[in-house]
């Protein structure tokens, strides 16, 4: 999942729509933000109203391949049409017009001259058709059922085929035809079943069904031909605001409980917890596979429907049985070691999961690797004395060929297959470490000891181990939780245990010439994003430098979010980078 957040504004995102294959529009307060779906970046913002919160964004139903489209934006009693250039995401604002009542829905329809005009559904069950350029009234009609609406939806490509679905405060959905020669339009279908106010209604793509959401925490799918509910979906823990049809038989609903639920065949297919409270709106990409949601904390989240397997039982997981301690005690070297204490029970001191295997270190100094070929544990090394009381283990995750083991005397072991290399990097116990692969034969190792000293070293498996630099901590209480190095060796990113992301810059280190652990190079922090994940641990980070030298950093935190931001060179320390936060779970 990706999460996008406006750079400075954190008002609730209240409306959302896909403008094209690559562009997404979301409302943030009175501003429309345009995002690039592929790059997951905010590319343009346009202040539409002075102080009115936007409640709806509707793209024109014209040629989907057009490079410039008109977009209806409305909120409260105001509406306007903005023009969006799809090639460069440039937005042209226009005149703001005023309606006589609260606007509950907007829609594009063609008039007799096949010109696109704006249709508005108002709060007292009335529909207006307005000139999209000058704001003049072309047609208006009042429904005979003069009730107050909390929600409405419009369907149809022309004024003559315009159909209204009205969600009332009396728990009903009223369906009526807007085009009539009578003074009032009559209700054609009345759908009853909700036990609370109807907060959202939406037509299916073919117009034969209606999805409604309600204060009763349910989603109901109504068949207009049968005039009844064909599905009643419960699962949300609070009021449900919106629902959209996505990818054939999938439905996605948004709720006050901060989640989106994916429904299929009347059952919950998936649940995405997106924010602490209120996912206000959802939109589906025209190909149906991508869904975007507007969240109460200002974020915009995107994900692919059906893109992950839901794990509900332990049986759904792949499992590796840990080695039996009693069996490990009987290793041949155990009996030949006179210094060993046979009365002490052996147990696993450290564990690391590689790409397709696992590595464990025991309190007796054994290092064992799991063999996927025969589903057994093989001895890699035995009787490493410094491992008997302490061990910190980490594995390179992409290829899974290498694991690092930190010992209490400050030594770091690098384990590859059944071979081991070591270096004395610290003077006290290694508290935390990570190893990442830079190229086929080059690995970056970041280690932290009990005193807080951070060391960045570089290893080539066939030759040498070299310390690149020692890392300055900007604050004494900084605790490392994650780290990553760019492929060009210029950037080091560290995620802390209290939610901040620190960025360090180093010259391009292309070759290393031997074991050197006494380097005097000390890297100072280049920039820091304080509390990127609040006060939650930054559990993972990555950094990438593209061909143009642009630095992009991704961080994942225990707050459930994935954030992406770009680093501008020469950014002062403690200054938040020029960034767009992206993001997912």
Helices and strands as residue ranges (DSSP letters): E 2-5, E 13-18, E 23-28, E 31-36, E 41-47, E 56-59, E 68-75, E 78-85, E 90-92, E 96-98, E 103-110, E 116-122, E 126-130, E 137-143, E 149-155, E 163-168, E 172-177, E 184-185, E 187-192, E 198-203, E 209-214, E 218-223, E 228-234, E 240-246, E 250-255, E 259-264, E 267-273, E 279-284, E 290-295, E 299-304, G 314-316, H 325-329, H 332-336, E 348-353, E 358-362, E 367-371, E 376-381, G 385-387, E 392-395, E 402-406, E 411-416, E 419-424, E 430-439, E 442-449, E 454-460, E 465-471, E 480-485, E 491-496, E 501-505, E 522-523, E 525-529, E 538-545, E 551-557, E 562-567
